[in-house]
Amino acid sequence: MVIIEVSLLSGFVLASRSRMLLEQRTIIKKIEVEDNVVYIYLEKLNDESQTFVLQLEQVIQMKNLKPASIKIYDYYQPGGLQISSYSVVRW
């Protein structure tokens, strides 16, 4: 099982519509939101490229937002951790 752990930007929450759209994807086994982190559980990964779009809603206005982290790892072998970061993109 693969876990994508997305730390939310300060002052943001996962949009409910975004969660519903993610849950419709067959590759996603489960989604959990705890505190300021979204956990996306995947049954497995293969060689096929995957794109996940999370829409966030700003609930508190913050200044000087810092990037948040995204971690991808195998639940059974967390030593192969991949870390990236993201910043806000306004539509």
Secondary structure, 3 states (H helix, E strand, C coil): CEEEEEECCCCEEECHHHHHHHHCCCCEEEEEEECCEEEEEECCCCCCCCCCCCCEEECCCCCCCCCEEEEEEECCEEEEEEEEEECCCCC
